[in-house]
């Protein structure tokens, strides 16, 4: 349990503990342990100081001793000695001052202490930004005599400053601190490699975040961050040199990683998982256990809510190797895709920088029935990423699986402790472990030939027909990854509760859907196998045991390397001003289209005599460094002397940016300012042309367009876009009842997809969406190309991109209020503007026809209502779960057979 919970339990009202840390208070030759909590109330901050009887877990373990307000009388300074700067694992010494008193603290080495200190400085910086706005902090007063609940606070609270006064007798405040010394101290705590922790050892409590140094995030003040010593140029110079010379102080130690993947087909645990999770002779150092299809219910699919998370988590915990104690570091789940990460308790203190993320690749690239979850962490000095995925199903959909993989690689990105740094992609880790139901099948063999090869155990021949192997050989996916030799029979599909191949009407061809791959240096596989003993699902679980070489630090070698770098530091800094050469300064993006990515590469060469630090900075009166349709990746970084970096300038127009580009309010035009620390600024011009699209164009405008949108003169289009929804100016021509683009998509689906299995539930291909969009925007196609699933997804994306939803925002609250009354719901729709009312009724009529064929297309009213309500009845702000359910209930009234 996080120690901030113990602090939170002592608080009253709206106060919130942001972060807590255990430390030592220095008293001459003795120290006393205290728990510090950074507490916030209405954007005012204070440090709460607690005594504690033991490891602080609940409020019962702590007593509030003092409160130090963070106001204009507050200051905090790092005061470590020069000797500390080169000691790996040294504690961080800090002086906290309030008015004329000061308190000296020793924070344990580690990222959590660095994070605590950063949060305190951020809070102090916020105060200093507005020195004329004196904070009263009246909420602190109740902690002098207050009570919490029915419990009397255990200890009378001392007046503010009591602790500081008591401790101040032992020292005098040093008013000056050498800037470079503080800079090196910041580097020592934030950049030094992980070594043996000096803090209290863990007790093997297997609960999340209890034993590891996990990062957390709050918004940071950018101007303040840039002046913080640990983020300065000097630190980056040292860090760069340390990385360049890593081989001088790094050695590798091997640790065992157990990787497991299991598609449980929506079942509950019915048998012990020990045959799978405890199959190794010796207990693994780490467990990374992935599940797919944890819950197939509609509630889980649409609202990401399932009781099966707890059931399967307990089943895993009960089945871990009995000869070791494990701590659950993280659990992350997206609908039915779940990943659990355990470590041996003795390794927990060396785990840090833990982050989790998830990406849905289902319909519209959002639904979480397909996609991935990931966890990244640092173990000793190696950065590791674990991904658990569930890719698109069906034999013929290998291209869709390839697309899912690429989406996951590009979209699954992890925050860093320093939020000013760019997010970390999967591939920016030393080790990547990838598990899951990848769903690649066996092609070009009928079911009988496959079963014959299986009966002969000729897995090598069978593997030549495996889609994943073929796609890897073609370098379409998993470039740079390794998969061990497969010498076990396919893990899908079995009759549930047996070892018999699928005997259903579909008689699925056996396939190795469940796979484990890895990427990185010094990794060897000890086993790769399936576990036939488990019969709960129509899949069999798979496991792999890897021996992974983890980077560790030789403290003596690191000290020597660090000292050498520090000796040369002044020369490196002062030799000359940084200088770079840019490959070009003007970039043009021709014919930009809706949801079609374009990229150009800017190469920066450091031709100066010293390393340099660059960043794209904001222009005056602008909130960000670039327009929302533009991204520079990376947008900041560090270039060693003589080295170069490639920056991708990426243009992508989505539903947020399309309306202003369609209307002509915005153009593809921007100026980027590339700033060199201690150097000059470079200006980079970005221009382009955008092709207007029906995607992101209002309904009332589309109803006035008789021709395709790209055939319209731009000035005419601008004038039409300038009209409002309620503009009653008479037109010479009667508008269309509904947009012709909407009619083309719905008509296609009505004629060709009314019985299509999994319609509106299975995604299409992005390449086919591009063809459909171009056909609608140019008017050159008399019919739509692509699969039924691609047309269905194109329809959903069209509705999602409307600047004003089908049910305009002005009617949103009325829809929620009358959602349980069918008559009132119909009354609301009758009040919509004519073109919006026509579209609503047209779509409802089409969906009722779809539902008449539910036996074939596997749709039901709940699925349809949930998908379409989220698009037709959108909130002008973020929609909570209760509002989503009310919107679904509202729309469901129009899907009954008697609706009109």
Secondary structure, 3 states (H helix, E strand, C coil): CCHHHHHHCCCCCCCEEEEEEEEEEEECCEEEEEEEEEEEECCEEEEEEEEECCCCCCHHHEEEEEEEEECCCEEEEECCCHHHHHCCCCCEEEEEEECCEEEEEEECCCHHHHHHHHHHHHHHHHHHHCCCCCCCCHHHHHHHHCEECCEECCCCCCCCCHHHHHHHCCCCCCCCCCHHHHHHHHHHHHHCCCCCCCCCCCCCCCCCCCCCECCCCCCCCHHHHHHCHHHCHHHHHHHHHHHHCHHHCEEEEEEEEEEEEEECCCCCCCCCCHHHHCCCCCCCCEEEEEEECCCCCHHHHHHCCCCHHHHHHHHHHHHCCCCCCEEEEEEEEECCEEEEEEEEHHHHHHEEEEEEEEEECCHHHCCCCCEEEEEEEEECCEEEEEEEEECCCCCCCHHHHHHHHHHHHHHCEECCCCCCCCCEECCCCCEEEEEEECCCCECCCCHHHHHHHHHCCCHHHHHCCEHHHHHHHCCCCCCCCECCCCCCCCCECECCCCCCECCCCCCCCCECCEEEEEECCCEEEEEEEECCCCCCCCECCEEEEEEEEEEEECHHHHHHHHHHHHHHHHHHHHCCCCCEEECCCEEEEEEECECCCEEEEEEEEECCCCCEEEEEECCCCCCCCCCCCEEEECCEEEECCCCEEEEEEEECECHHHHHHHHHCCCCCEEEEEEEECCCCEEEEEEEEEECCCCCCCCHHHHCCCCCCHHHCCHHHHHHHHHCCCCCCCCCCCCCCCCCHHHHHHHHHHHHHCCCCCCCCCCCCCHHHHHHHHHHHHHCCCCCCCCCHHHHHHHHHHHHHHCCCCCCCHHHHHHHHHCCCCHHHHHHHHHCCCHHHHHHHHHHHHHHHHHHHCHHHHCCCHHHHHHHHHHHHCCCCCCCCHHHHHHHHHHHHCCCCCCCC
